[in-house]
């Protein structure tokens, strides 16, 4: 076997290399998924002439169908009965897409309108990458435990491989 004093042997070097390799792969994974998330960022969706919308004091939820719809902006609102344009001063829309009457004027049960609007939402790839990053987020929580187990294995490996360590005590 020769003179190998001061050299790590057996399973110890393999464990250290494995820990380093896992760390590098996890870091690369986070980087790659972060780049995918940036590429699959929010998309702008446009809806033309959504009908049957009630503009009243209780509010009406606009039908954004993309993943995580938000940042609604109404470009035009028309009275459904005579197609006259409704002034934007008469209604307000929240960032979550709830349109409400913005005045003290009460309409008989509100009035129905046809609305054109845009909103931001994520695509299905955005949702998939975001959930994968969330799943990867649990790995750093377990990292101290993995390193502790590896250290115990290294110490036990040193104790059982050093010549003479099992004698005399």
DSSP file (Angstrom, degrees, kcal/mol; ACC not computed):
  #  RESIDUE AA STRUCTURE BP1 BP2  ACC     N-H-->O    O-->H-N    N-H-->O    O-->H-N    TCO  KAPPA ALPHA  PHI   PSI    X-CA   Y-CA   Z-CA
    1    1 A X              0   0    0      0, 0.0     0, 0.0     0, 0.0     0, 0.0   0.000 360.0 360.0 360.0 -22.7    0.0    0.0    0.0
    2    2 A X        -     0   0    0      1,-0.1     2,-0.9     2,-0.0     0, 0.0  -0.063 360.0 -40.5  79.3-178.3    2.9    2.4    0.3
    3    3 A X        +     0   0    0      1,-0.1    -1,-0.1     2,-0.0     0, 0.0  -0.769  62.3 155.2 -90.9 106.7    3.4    5.5    2.2
    4    4 A X    >   +     0   0    0     -2,-0.9     3,-1.5     3,-0.1    -1,-0.1  -0.090  15.1 152.2-122.7  32.5    0.1    7.5    2.0
    5    5 A X  T 3   +     0   0    0      1,-0.2     3,-0.1     3,-0.0    -2,-0.0  -0.410  68.2  18.9 -66.9 140.2    0.3    9.6    5.1
    6    6 A X  T 3  S+     0   0    0      1,-0.3     2,-0.4    -2,-0.1    -1,-0.2   0.488  99.6 114.4  81.2   3.2   -1.6   13.0    4.9
    7    7 A X    <   -     0   0    0     -3,-1.5     2,-0.4     0, 0.0    -1,-0.3  -0.875  67.9-124.4-109.1 140.3   -3.6   11.9    1.9
    8    8 A X        +     0   0    0     -2,-0.4     2,-0.3    -3,-0.1    -3,-0.0  -0.645  41.6 172.4 -77.9 134.5   -7.4   11.4    2.0
    9    9 A X    >   +     0   0    0     -2,-0.4     3,-1.3     4,-0.0     4,-0.2  -0.818  33.4  18.5-135.4 175.6   -8.3    8.0    0.9
   10   10 A X  T 3> S-     0   0    0     -2,-0.3     4,-0.6     1,-0.2     3,-0.2  -0.384 121.2 -16.4  68.5-135.7  -11.2    5.6    0.7
   11   11 A X  H 3> S+     0   0    0      1,-0.2     4,-2.2     2,-0.1    -1,-0.2   0.632 119.1  80.6 -80.1 -15.5  -14.7    7.1    0.8
   12   12 A X  H <> S+     0   0    0     -3,-1.3     4,-2.2     1,-0.2     5,-0.2   0.928  93.6  44.2 -64.5 -48.0  -13.7   10.5    2.2
   13   13 A X  H  > S+     0   0    0     -3,-0.2     4,-2.4     1,-0.2    -1,-0.2   0.879 113.0  53.5 -65.6 -35.3  -12.5   12.1   -1.1
   14   14 A X  H  X S+     0   0    0     -4,-0.6     4,-2.1     2,-0.2    -1,-0.2   0.882 108.6  49.3 -64.1 -38.6  -15.5   10.7   -2.9
   15   15 A X  H  X S+     0   0    0     -4,-2.2     4,-2.4     2,-0.2    -2,-0.2   0.921 111.6  48.4 -66.9 -44.2  -17.8   12.3   -0.3
   16   16 A X  H  X S+     0   0    0     -4,-2.2     4,-2.3     1,-0.2    -2,-0.2   0.925 113.1  47.2 -63.5 -44.3  -16.1   15.7   -0.5
   17   17 A X  H  X S+     0   0    0     -4,-2.4     4,-2.6     1,-0.2    -1,-0.2   0.894 111.2  52.3 -64.2 -39.4  -16.3   15.7   -4.3
   18   18 A X  H  X S+     0   0    0     -4,-2.1     4,-2.6     2,-0.2    -2,-0.2   0.915 109.0  49.3 -63.1 -43.8  -19.9   14.6   -4.2
   19   19 A X  H  X S+     0   0    0     -4,-2.4     4,-2.3     2,-0.2    -2,-0.2   0.925 113.2  46.9 -62.2 -44.6  -20.8   17.5   -1.9
   20   20 A X  H  X S+     0   0    0     -4,-2.3     4,-2.3     1,-0.2    -2,-0.2   0.913 112.4  49.9 -62.9 -42.2  -19.0   20.0   -4.1
   21   21 A X  H  X S+     0   0    0     -4,-2.6     4,-2.5     2,-0.2    -2,-0.2   0.906 110.4  49.7 -63.7 -42.4  -20.7   18.6   -7.3
   22   22 A X  H  X S+     0   0    0     -4,-2.6     4,-2.6     1,-0.2     5,-0.2   0.917 110.9  50.6 -62.8 -42.9  -24.1   18.8   -5.7
   23   23 A X  H  X S+     0   0    0     -4,-2.3     4,-2.2     1,-0.2    -2,-0.2   0.909 111.7  47.0 -60.9 -42.4  -23.5   22.4   -4.7
   24   24 A X  H  X S+     0   0    0     -4,-2.3     4,-2.5     2,-0.2    -2,-0.2   0.917 113.3  48.3 -66.3 -43.3  -22.4   23.3   -8.2
   25   25 A X  H  X S+     0   0    0     -4,-2.5     4,-2.4     2,-0.2    -2,-0.2   0.896 111.7  48.9 -65.6 -40.6  -25.4   21.5   -9.8
   26   26 A X  H  X S+     0   0    0     -4,-2.6     4,-2.4     2,-0.2    -1,-0.2   0.926 112.6  48.7 -65.1 -43.5  -27.9   23.2   -7.4
   27   27 A X  H  X S+     0   0    0     -4,-2.2     4,-2.0    -5,-0.2    -2,-0.2   0.916 112.6  47.5 -61.1 -43.7  -26.4   26.6   -8.1
   28   28 A X  H  X S+     0   0    0     -4,-2.5     4,-2.7     2,-0.2    -1,-0.2   0.881 110.1  54.0 -64.8 -37.7  -26.4   26.0  -11.9
   29   29 A X  H  X S+     0   0    0     -4,-2.4     4,-2.7     2,-0.2     5,-0.2   0.923 108.2  48.3 -62.3 -45.1  -30.1   24.8  -11.6
   30   30 A X  H  X S+     0   0    0     -4,-2.4     4,-2.1     1,-0.2    -1,-0.2   0.905 112.8  49.4 -61.5 -40.9  -31.1   28.0   -9.8
   31   31 A X  H  X S+     0   0    0     -4,-2.0     4,-1.9     2,-0.2    -2,-0.2   0.940 112.9  45.8 -63.3 -47.4  -29.3   30.1  -12.4
   32   32 A X  H  X S+     0   0    0     -4,-2.7     4,-2.2     1,-0.2    -2,-0.2   0.923 113.8  47.8 -64.5 -45.3  -30.9   28.2  -15.4
   33   33 A X  H  X S+     0   0    0     -4,-2.7     4,-2.3     1,-0.2    -1,-0.2   0.860 109.4  54.5 -65.7 -33.8  -34.4   28.3  -13.9
   34   34 A X  H  X S+     0   0    0     -4,-2.1     4,-1.9    -5,-0.2    -1,-0.2   0.887 108.5  48.8 -63.9 -38.8  -34.0   32.0  -13.1
   35   35 A X  H  X S+     0   0    0     -4,-1.9     4,-1.9     2,-0.2    -2,-0.2   0.901 110.6  50.3 -67.3 -40.8  -33.2   32.7  -16.8
   36   36 A X  H  X S+     0   0    0     -4,-2.2     4,-1.9     1,-0.2    -2,-0.2   0.900 108.9  52.6 -62.3 -39.9  -36.2   30.7  -17.9
   37   37 A X  H  < S+     0   0    0     -4,-2.3    -1,-0.2     1,-0.2    -2,-0.2   0.896 108.8  49.5 -63.6 -40.0  -38.4   32.7  -15.5
   38   38 A X  H >< S+     0   0    0     -4,-1.9     3,-0.9     1,-0.2    -1,-0.2   0.869 111.6  49.4 -66.7 -35.7  -37.1   35.9  -17.0
   39   39 A X  H 3< S+     0   0    0     -4,-1.9    -1,-0.2     1,-0.2    -2,-0.2   0.813 112.1  47.4 -72.6 -29.7  -37.8   34.7  -20.5
   40   40 A X  T 3< S+     0   0    0     -4,-1.9    83,-0.5    -5,-0.2    -1,-0.2  -0.103  86.4 146.4-103.2  35.7  -41.3   33.6  -19.7
   41   41 A X    <   -     0   0    0     -3,-0.9    82,-0.3     1,-0.2    85,-0.1   0.135  58.1 -45.3 -62.9-176.8  -42.2   36.8  -18.0
   42   42 A X        -     0   0    0     80,-0.1     2,-0.3     1,-0.1    80,-0.2  -0.131  54.3-150.2 -55.8 143.6  -45.6   38.4  -18.0
   43   43 A X  E     -A  121   0A   0     78,-3.0    78,-2.2    -3,-0.1     2,-0.5  -0.849  15.4-121.5-111.5 153.0  -47.5   38.6  -21.2
   44   44 A X  E     -A  120   0A   0     -2,-0.3     2,-0.4    76,-0.2    76,-0.2  -0.827  27.3-165.3 -95.5 130.8  -50.0   41.3  -22.1
   45   45 A X  E     -A  119   0A   0     74,-3.1    74,-2.2    -2,-0.5     2,-0.4  -0.923   3.0-156.2-116.5 141.9  -53.5   40.1  -23.0
   46   46 A X  E     -A  118   0A   0     -2,-0.4     2,-0.5    72,-0.2    72,-0.2  -0.959   3.8-165.8-120.4 136.1  -56.2   42.1  -24.7
   47   47 A X  E     -A  117   0A   0     70,-3.2    70,-2.4    -2,-0.4     2,-0.5  -0.984   8.2-159.0-120.6 128.6  -60.0   41.5  -24.4
   48   48 A X  E     -     0   0A   0     -2,-0.5    68,-0.2    68,-0.2    67,-0.1  -0.928  66.1  -9.5-112.6 127.9  -62.3   43.3  -26.9
   49   49 A X  E     -     0   0A   0     -2,-0.5     2,-0.4     1,-0.2    67,-0.2   0.881  67.5-174.9  61.4  46.6  -66.0   43.8  -26.2
   50   50 A X  E     -A  115   0A   0     65,-2.8    65,-2.4    -3,-0.2     3,-0.3  -0.627  20.3-153.8 -69.5 126.7  -66.5   41.7  -23.1
   51   51 A X  E     +     0   0A   0     -2,-0.4    63,-0.2    63,-0.2    -1,-0.0  -0.565  58.4  41.2-107.8 165.9  -70.3   42.0  -22.6
   52   52 A X  E     +     0   0A   0      1,-0.2     2,-0.4    -2,-0.2    -1,-0.2   0.721  68.6 155.8  77.3  23.0  -72.7   41.8  -19.7
   53   53 A X  E     -A  113   0A   0     60,-1.9    60,-2.1    -3,-0.3     2,-0.6  -0.701  33.5-145.7 -86.8 129.5  -70.6   43.8  -17.3
   54   54 A X  E     -A  112   0A   0     -2,-0.4     2,-0.9    58,-0.2    58,-0.2  -0.833   4.9-159.0 -95.4 124.5  -72.5   45.4  -14.5
   55   55 A X  E     +A  111   0A   0     56,-2.2    56,-0.7    -2,-0.6     2,-0.2  -0.864  43.4 123.3-103.2 100.5  -71.1   48.8  -13.3
   56   56 A X  S    S-     0   0    0     -2,-0.9    45,-2.2    43,-0.4     3,-0.3  -0.765  75.7 -84.5-143.5-173.1  -72.5   49.2   -9.8
   57   57 A X  S    S+     0   0    0     -2,-0.2     3,-0.0    43,-0.2    43,-0.0   0.730 119.8  57.0 -76.6 -20.5  -71.3   49.8   -6.3
   58   58 A X  S    S-     0   0    0      1,-0.1    -1,-0.2    42,-0.0    42,-0.1   0.748 105.3-129.2 -83.7 -22.0  -70.7   46.1   -5.5
   59   59 A X        -     0   0    0     -3,-0.3     2,-0.4     1,-0.1    41,-0.2   0.082   7.9-119.2  94.5 155.1  -68.2   45.6   -8.4
   60   60 A X  E     -D   99   0B   0     39,-1.8    39,-2.8    -4,-0.1     2,-0.6  -1.000  20.7-129.2-134.6 130.0  -67.9   43.1  -11.2
   61   61 A X  E     -D   98   0B   0     -2,-0.4    37,-0.2    37,-0.2    36,-0.1  -0.698  22.5-134.8 -83.3 119.0  -64.9   40.9  -11.7
   62   62 A X        -     0   0    0     35,-3.4     2,-1.5    -2,-0.6    10,-0.0  -0.421  24.7-112.5 -69.2 150.9  -63.5   41.1  -15.2
   63   63 A X        +     0   0    0     -2,-0.1     2,-0.6     2,-0.0    -1,-0.1  -0.564  42.3 170.2 -94.0  75.5  -62.7   37.7  -16.7
   64   64 A X        -     0   0    0     -2,-1.5     5,-0.2     1,-0.1     4,-0.1  -0.760   9.8-173.8 -81.0 123.5  -58.9   37.5  -17.1
   65   65 A X        +     0   0    0     -2,-0.6    -1,-0.1     3,-0.1     3,-0.1   0.516  47.5  98.7-101.6  -5.3  -58.2   33.9  -18.0
   66   66 A X  S >  S-     0   0    0      1,-0.1     3,-0.7   -23,-0.0     2,-0.3  -0.282  90.1 -79.3 -75.9 167.2  -54.4   33.9  -17.9
   67   67 A X  E 3  S-B  122   0A   0     55,-1.4    55,-3.1     1,-0.2    -1,-0.1  -0.508 111.6  -3.1 -66.4 129.9  -52.4   32.6  -14.9
   68   68 A X  E 3  S-     0   0A   0     -2,-0.3    -1,-0.2    53,-0.2     2,-0.1   0.941  85.6-156.0  54.1  60.1  -52.2   35.3  -12.2
   69   69 A X  E <   +     0   0A   0     -3,-0.7     2,-0.3    -5,-0.2    52,-0.2  -0.417  29.8 139.4 -68.6 140.9  -54.1   38.1  -14.0
   70   70 A X  E     +B  120   0A   0     50,-2.4    50,-2.9     1,-0.1    26,-0.2  -0.956  33.0  58.7-165.1 176.2  -53.4   41.6  -12.8
   71   71 A X  E     -     0   0A   0     24,-1.0    24,-0.1    -2,-0.3    -1,-0.1   0.933  66.2-168.7  55.9  54.1  -52.7   45.2  -13.8
   72   72 A X  E     -     0   0A   0     23,-0.6     2,-0.3    22,-0.3    47,-0.2  -0.443  10.3-175.9 -72.3 144.7  -56.0   45.7  -15.6
   73   73 A X  E     -B  118   0A   0     45,-2.4    45,-2.5    -2,-0.1     2,-0.5  -0.946  17.0-143.2-144.2 121.7  -56.5   48.8  -17.7
   74   74 A X  E     -B  117   0A   0     -2,-0.3    43,-0.3    43,-0.2     3,-0.1  -0.731  16.4-179.9 -88.3 126.3  -59.8   49.6  -19.4
   75   75 A X  E     +     0   0A   0     41,-2.1     2,-0.3    -2,-0.5    42,-0.2   0.760  69.8   2.4 -94.4 -29.0  -59.4   51.2  -22.8
   76   76 A X  E     -B  116   0A   0     40,-1.6    40,-3.0    11,-0.0     2,-0.4  -0.970  54.5-169.4-158.3 142.3  -63.1   51.7  -23.7
   77   77 A X  E     -B  115   0A   0      9,-0.4     9,-3.3    -2,-0.3     2,-0.4  -0.999  12.5-173.4-133.8 132.1  -66.4   51.1  -22.0
   78   78 A X  E     -BC 114  85A   0     36,-2.8    36,-2.9    -2,-0.4     7,-0.2  -0.961  32.8-106.9-127.8 142.4  -69.7   51.4  -23.9
   79   79 A X  E  >  -B  113   0A   0      5,-3.0     4,-2.1    -2,-0.4    34,-0.2  -0.482  28.1-141.1 -63.2 131.0  -73.3   51.2  -22.7
   80   80 A X  T  4 S+     0   0    0     32,-2.1    -1,-0.2    -2,-0.2    33,-0.1   0.783  94.4  51.8 -69.7 -26.5  -74.7   47.9  -23.8
   81   81 A X  T  4 S+     0   0    0     31,-0.4    -1,-0.2     1,-0.1    32,-0.1   0.882 131.1   7.6 -81.9 -37.6  -78.1   49.2  -24.8
   82   82 A X  T  4 S-     0   0    0      2,-0.1    -2,-0.2     0, 0.0    -1,-0.1   0.382  91.3-122.2-128.3   5.4  -77.2   52.1  -27.0
   83   83 A X     <  +     0   0    0     -4,-2.1     2,-0.2     1,-0.2    -3,-0.1   0.643  55.3 153.9  64.8  18.6  -73.4   51.8  -27.5
   84   84 A X        -     0   0    0     -5,-0.1    -5,-3.0     1,-0.1    -1,-0.2  -0.541  52.0-103.3 -74.8 145.7  -72.6   55.3  -26.2
   85   85 A X  B     -C   78   0A   0     -7,-0.2     2,-0.5    -2,-0.2    -7,-0.3  -0.478  29.4-137.6 -71.1 135.9  -69.2   55.6  -24.7
   86   86 A X        -     0   0    0     -9,-3.3    -9,-0.4    -2,-0.2     5,-0.1  -0.841  23.7-117.2 -95.8 125.8  -69.1   55.6  -20.9
   87   87 A X    >   -     0   0    0     -2,-0.5     3,-1.8     1,-0.1     4,-0.3  -0.322  14.2-129.2 -62.1 140.8  -66.8   58.3  -19.4
   88   88 A X  G >  S+     0   0    0      1,-0.3     3,-0.7     2,-0.2    -1,-0.1   0.657 105.4  71.4 -67.2 -13.8  -63.9   56.8  -17.4
   89   89 A X  G 3  S+     0   0    0      1,-0.2    -1,-0.3     3,-0.0    -2,-0.1   0.688  91.2  59.8 -72.2 -17.4  -64.9   59.2  -14.6
   90   90 A X  G <  S+     0   0    0     -3,-1.8    12,-2.2    11,-0.1    13,-0.5   0.611 111.3  31.0 -87.1 -12.7  -68.0   57.1  -14.0
   91   91 A X  E <   -E  101   0B   0     -3,-0.7     2,-0.3    -4,-0.3    10,-0.2  -0.930  60.5-157.3-140.5 163.2  -66.1   53.9  -13.2
   92   92 A X  E     -E  100   0B   0      8,-2.2     8,-2.5    -2,-0.3     2,-0.4  -0.970   7.5-152.1-137.0 155.3  -62.9   52.6  -11.7
   93   93 A X  E     -E   99   0B   0     -2,-0.3     6,-0.2     6,-0.2     2,-0.1  -0.996  12.7-138.6-130.1 133.7  -61.0   49.3  -12.1
   94   94 A X    >   -     0   0    0      4,-1.9     3,-1.6    -2,-0.4   -22,-0.3  -0.362  31.2-105.7 -83.0 168.2  -58.7   47.8   -9.5
   95   95 A X  T 3  S+     0   0    0      1,-0.3   -24,-1.0   -24,-0.1   -23,-0.6   0.720 122.4  56.7 -66.8 -19.2  -55.4   46.1  -10.3
   96   96 A X  T 3  S-     0   0    0    -26,-0.2    -1,-0.3   -25,-0.1   -27,-0.1   0.447 124.4-101.2 -92.3   0.0  -57.2   42.8   -9.7
   97   97 A X  S <  S+     0   0    0     -3,-1.6   -35,-3.4     1,-0.3     2,-0.6   0.728  70.9 142.9  94.9  23.5  -59.9   43.5  -12.3
   98   98 A X  E     -D   61   0B   0    -37,-0.2    -4,-1.9   -39,-0.1     2,-0.5  -0.877  33.8-157.9 -98.8 119.0  -62.9   44.6  -10.3
   99   99 A X  E     +DE  60  93B   0    -39,-2.8   -39,-1.8    -2,-0.6   -43,-0.4  -0.824  18.7 171.9 -98.0 131.9  -64.8   47.3  -12.0
  100  100 A X  E     - E   0  92B   0     -8,-2.5    -8,-2.2    -2,-0.5     2,-0.4  -0.903  41.9 -90.3-135.8 162.4  -67.1   49.5   -9.8
  101  101 A X  E     - E   0  91B   0    -45,-2.2   -10,-0.3    -2,-0.3   -11,-0.1  -0.608  33.4-164.9 -70.7 127.2  -69.2   52.7  -10.1
  102  102 A X        +     0   0    0    -12,-2.2     2,-0.2    -2,-0.4   -11,-0.2   0.306  60.5  70.3-100.5   8.3  -66.9   55.6   -9.1
  103  103 A X  S    S-     0   0    0    -13,-0.5    -2,-0.1     2,-0.3   -13,-0.0  -0.691  82.6-118.8-120.5 172.0  -69.6   58.2   -8.6
  104  104 A X  S    S+     0   0    0     -2,-0.2     2,-0.3     2,-0.1    -1,-0.1   0.572  83.4 107.7 -82.1 -11.1  -72.3   58.9   -6.0
  105  105 A X        -     0   0    0      1,-0.0     2,-0.5   -15,-0.0    -2,-0.3  -0.522  61.7-151.2 -69.8 127.8  -74.9   58.5   -8.8
  106  106 A X        -     0   0    0     -2,-0.3     2,-0.3   -50,-0.0   -50,-0.1  -0.873   4.5-153.3-103.6 134.1  -76.8   55.3   -8.4
  107  107 A X    >   -     0   0    0     -2,-0.5     2,-1.3   -52,-0.1     3,-1.1  -0.716  39.2 -87.8 -99.5 153.8  -78.2   53.6  -11.5
  108  108 A X  T 3  S-     0   0    0      1,-0.3    -1,-0.1    -2,-0.3    -2,-0.0  -0.450 108.6 -28.2 -64.5  97.2  -81.2   51.4  -11.3
  109  109 A X  T 3  S-     0   0    0     -2,-1.3    -1,-0.3     2,-0.1     2,-0.1   0.655 115.4 -80.7  69.5  14.2  -79.4   48.1  -10.5
  110  110 A X    <   -     0   0    0     -3,-1.1     2,-0.3   -56,-0.1   -54,-0.2  -0.383  57.4 -93.4  84.4-172.8  -76.4   49.5  -12.3
  111  111 A X  E     -A   55   0A   0    -56,-0.7   -56,-2.2    -2,-0.1     2,-0.2  -0.992  28.6-115.0-141.9 151.7  -76.1   49.3  -16.0
  112  112 A X  E     -A   54   0A   0     -2,-0.3   -32,-2.1   -58,-0.2   -31,-0.4  -0.595  35.4-176.4 -88.1 148.7  -74.6   46.8  -18.3
  113  113 A X  E     -AB  53  79A   0    -60,-2.1   -60,-1.9   -34,-0.2     2,-0.5  -0.938  28.5-130.3-139.4 158.7  -71.6   47.7  -20.4
  114  114 A X  E     - B   0  78A   0    -36,-2.9   -36,-2.8    -2,-0.3     2,-0.4  -0.966  36.3-164.6-108.1 129.4  -69.3   46.2  -23.1
  115  115 A X  E     -AB  50  77A   0    -65,-2.4   -65,-2.8    -2,-0.5     2,-0.5  -0.926  21.0-158.7-126.8 139.2  -65.7   46.8  -22.1
  116  116 A X  E     + B   0  76A   0    -40,-3.0   -41,-2.1    -2,-0.4   -40,-1.6  -0.954  33.7 154.0-107.4 132.5  -62.3   46.6  -23.9
  117  117 A X  E     -AB  47  74A   0    -70,-2.4   -70,-3.2    -2,-0.5     2,-0.3  -0.979  32.8-142.5-153.8 164.4  -59.4   46.1  -21.6
  118  118 A X  E     +AB  46  73A   0    -45,-2.5   -45,-2.4    -2,-0.3     2,-0.3  -0.905  20.7 173.0-125.1 157.3  -55.9   44.8  -21.3
  119  119 A X  E     -A   45   0A   0    -74,-2.2   -74,-3.1    -2,-0.3     2,-0.4  -0.979  28.8-113.9-156.4 163.0  -54.2   43.0  -18.4
  120  120 A X  E     +AB  44  70A   0    -50,-2.9   -50,-2.4    -2,-0.3     2,-0.3  -0.798  38.8 158.9-101.1 144.9  -50.9   41.2  -17.6
  121  121 A X  E     -A   43   0A   0    -78,-2.2   -78,-3.0    -2,-0.4     2,-0.2  -0.985  37.0-106.1-158.4 159.0  -50.8   37.5  -16.8
  122  122 A X  E     - B   0  67A   0    -55,-3.1   -55,-1.4    -2,-0.3   -80,-0.1  -0.591  29.9-126.6 -88.5 150.9  -48.3   34.7  -16.8
  123  123 A X     >  -     0   0    0    -83,-0.5     4,-1.8   -82,-0.3     3,-0.1  -0.338  34.4 -98.4 -83.3 174.5  -48.1   32.0  -19.4
  124  124 A X  H  > S+     0   0    0      1,-0.2     4,-2.3     2,-0.2     5,-0.1   0.826 125.8  56.1 -65.9 -30.4  -48.2   28.3  -18.4
  125  125 A X  H  > S+     0   0    0      2,-0.2     4,-2.6     1,-0.2     5,-0.3   0.882 104.5  53.1 -68.2 -35.8  -44.4   28.2  -18.8
  126  126 A X  H  > S+     0   0    0      1,-0.2     4,-2.3     2,-0.2    -2,-0.2   0.923 110.5  47.5 -61.2 -44.7  -44.1   31.0  -16.2
  127  127 A X  H  X S+     0   0    0     -4,-1.8     4,-2.1     2,-0.2    -2,-0.2   0.913 112.7  48.5 -63.2 -43.4  -46.3   29.0  -13.8
  128  128 A X  H  X S+     0   0    0     -4,-2.3     4,-1.8     2,-0.2    -2,-0.2   0.923 114.1  44.3 -65.5 -45.3  -44.3   25.8  -14.3
  129  129 A X  H  X S+     0   0    0     -4,-2.6     4,-2.4     1,-0.2     5,-0.2   0.903 112.4  53.2 -67.1 -39.9  -40.9   27.5  -13.8
  130  130 A X  H  X S+     0   0    0     -4,-2.3     4,-1.8    -5,-0.3    -1,-0.2   0.898 110.2  46.7 -63.4 -40.5  -42.1   29.4  -10.8
  131  131 A X  H  X S+     0   0    0     -4,-2.1     4,-1.9     2,-0.2    -1,-0.2   0.848 111.1  52.8 -70.8 -32.2  -43.4   26.3   -9.1
  132  132 A X  H  X S+     0   0    0     -4,-1.8     4,-2.4     2,-0.2    -2,-0.2   0.906 108.4  49.5 -67.9 -41.0  -40.1   24.5   -9.9
  133  133 A X  H  X S+     0   0    0     -4,-2.4     4,-1.3     1,-0.2    -2,-0.2   0.895 109.7  52.8 -63.8 -38.5  -38.1   27.3   -8.3
  134  134 A X  H  < S+     0   0    0     -4,-1.8     4,-0.3     1,-0.2    -1,-0.2   0.883 109.4  48.5 -63.1 -37.8  -40.3   27.1   -5.3
  135  135 A X  H >< S+     0   0    0     -4,-1.9     3,-1.2     1,-0.2     4,-0.3   0.892 109.9  51.4 -68.7 -39.2  -39.6   23.4   -5.0
  136  136 A X  H >X S+     0   0    0     -4,-2.4     3,-1.6     1,-0.2     4,-0.5   0.755  94.3  75.9 -66.5 -23.4  -35.9   24.0   -5.3
  137  137 A X  T 3< S+     0   0    0     -4,-1.3     4,-0.4     1,-0.3    -1,-0.2   0.694  85.9  61.2 -63.5 -18.7  -36.2   26.5   -2.6
  138  138 A X  T <> S+     0   0    0     -3,-1.2     4,-1.0    -4,-0.3     3,-0.3   0.676  86.5  76.6 -80.9 -16.8  -36.5   23.7    0.0
  139  139 A X  H X> S+     0   0    0     -3,-1.6     3,-1.0    -4,-0.3     4,-0.9   0.931  90.2  52.5 -61.8 -47.3  -33.0   22.4   -0.9
  140  140 A X  H 3X S+     0   0    0     -4,-0.5     4,-0.6     1,-0.3     3,-0.3   0.811 102.9  60.6 -60.9 -26.8  -31.1   25.1    1.0
  141  141 A X  H 34 S+     0   0    0     -4,-0.4     4,-0.3    -3,-0.3    -1,-0.3   0.839 110.0  41.1 -65.7 -31.6  -33.1   24.3    4.1
  142  142 A X  H <X S+     0   0    0     -3,-1.0     4,-2.1    -4,-1.0     3,-0.3   0.560  91.7  90.4 -91.7  -9.9  -31.8   20.8    4.1
  143  143 A X  H  X S+     0   0    0     -4,-0.9     4,-2.7    -3,-0.3     5,-0.2   0.886  82.7  52.6 -59.4 -44.7  -28.2   21.7    3.2
  144  144 A X  H  X S+     0   0    0     -4,-0.6     4,-2.4     1,-0.2    -1,-0.2   0.895 110.3  49.9 -59.5 -37.0  -26.9   22.1    6.8
  145  145 A X  H  > S+     0   0    0     -4,-0.3     4,-2.4    -3,-0.3    -1,-0.2   0.919 111.1  48.3 -65.5 -42.7  -28.3   18.6    7.7
  146  146 A X  H  X S+     0   0    0     -4,-2.1     4,-2.3     1,-0.2    -2,-0.2   0.921 112.8  47.8 -63.8 -43.5  -26.6   17.1    4.6
  147  147 A X  H  X S+     0   0    0     -4,-2.7     4,-2.5     2,-0.2    -1,-0.2   0.895 110.8  52.1 -64.9 -39.7  -23.3   18.7    5.4
  148  148 A X  H  X S+     0   0    0     -4,-2.4     4,-2.3    -5,-0.2    -2,-0.2   0.921 110.2  47.7 -62.5 -44.4  -23.5   17.6    9.0
  149  149 A X  H  X S+     0   0    0     -4,-2.4     4,-2.3     1,-0.2    -1,-0.2   0.914 111.9  50.6 -62.7 -42.2  -24.1   14.0    8.0
  150  150 A X  H  X S+     0   0    0     -4,-2.3     4,-2.5     1,-0.2    -2,-0.2   0.897 109.3  51.2 -63.2 -39.4  -21.2   14.2    5.6
  151  151 A X  H  X S+     0   0    0     -4,-2.5     4,-2.7     2,-0.2    -1,-0.2   0.911 109.6  49.6 -64.3 -41.5  -18.9   15.6    8.3
  152  152 A X  H  X S+     0   0    0     -4,-2.3     4,-2.7     2,-0.2     5,-0.2   0.918 111.5  49.2 -62.3 -42.5  -19.8   12.8   10.6
  153  153 A X  H  X S+     0   0    0     -4,-2.3     4,-2.5     2,-0.2    -2,-0.2   0.906 111.6  49.4 -63.7 -41.3  -19.1   10.2    7.9
  154  154 A X  H  X S+     0   0    0     -4,-2.5     4,-2.4     2,-0.2    -2,-0.2   0.933 112.3  47.2 -63.2 -45.8  -15.8   11.9    7.2
  155  155 A X  H  X S+     0   0    0     -4,-2.7     4,-2.5     2,-0.2    -2,-0.2   0.924 114.1  46.8 -63.0 -44.4  -14.8   11.9   10.9
  156  156 A X  H  X S+     0   0    0     -4,-2.7     4,-2.1     1,-0.2    -1,-0.2   0.886 111.3  53.0 -64.5 -36.8  -15.9    8.2   11.3
  157  157 A X  H  X S+     0   0    0     -4,-2.5     4,-0.9    -5,-0.2    -2,-0.2   0.897 110.3  47.2 -64.0 -40.0  -14.0    7.4    8.1
  158  158 A X  H  X S+     0   0    0     -4,-2.4     4,-1.7     1,-0.2     3,-0.5   0.911 110.7  51.9 -66.7 -42.2  -10.8    9.0    9.5
  159  159 A X  H  < S+     0   0    0     -4,-2.5    -2,-0.2     1,-0.2    -1,-0.2   0.899 114.6  41.8 -61.9 -40.7  -11.1    7.2   12.8
  160  160 A X  H  < S+     0   0    0     -4,-2.1    -1,-0.2     1,-0.2    -2,-0.2   0.563 117.8  45.4 -88.1  -7.0  -11.5    3.8   11.2
  161  161 A X  H  < S+     0   0    0     -4,-0.9     2,-0.5    -3,-0.5    -2,-0.2   0.593  84.0  98.4-110.2 -12.9   -8.8    4.3    8.5
  162  162 A X  S >< S-     0   0    0     -4,-1.7     3,-2.0    -5,-0.1     4,-0.4  -0.637  82.2-116.7 -75.9 124.5   -5.9    5.9   10.5
  163  163 A X  T 3  S+     0   0    0     -2,-0.5    -2,-0.1     1,-0.3    -1,-0.1  -0.388  97.4  14.1 -62.7 132.5   -3.5    3.1   11.4
  164  164 A X  T >  S+     0   0    0     -2,-0.1     3,-1.0     1,-0.0    -1,-0.3   0.352  91.3 112.8  87.7  -6.0   -3.3    2.6   15.2
  165  165 A X  T <  S+     0   0    0     -3,-2.0     4,-0.2     1,-0.3    -2,-0.1   0.799  77.9  50.4 -70.4 -25.8   -6.4    4.7   15.9
  166  166 A X  T 3  S+     0   0    0     -4,-0.4     2,-0.3     2,-0.1    -1,-0.3   0.494 100.9  80.7 -89.4  -1.2   -8.2    1.6   17.1
  167  167 A X  S <  S+     0   0    0     -3,-1.0     2,-0.2     1,-0.1     0, 0.0  -0.713  89.0  14.6-100.2 153.0   -5.4    0.5   19.4
  168  168 A X              0   0    0     -2,-0.3    -1,-0.1     1,-0.1    -2,-0.1   0.066 360.0 360.0  85.4 -23.7   -4.7    1.8   22.8
  169  169 A X              0   0    0     -2,-0.2    -1,-0.1    -4,-0.2    -2,-0.1   0.514 360.0 360.0 -84.0 360.0   -7.8    3.7   23.9
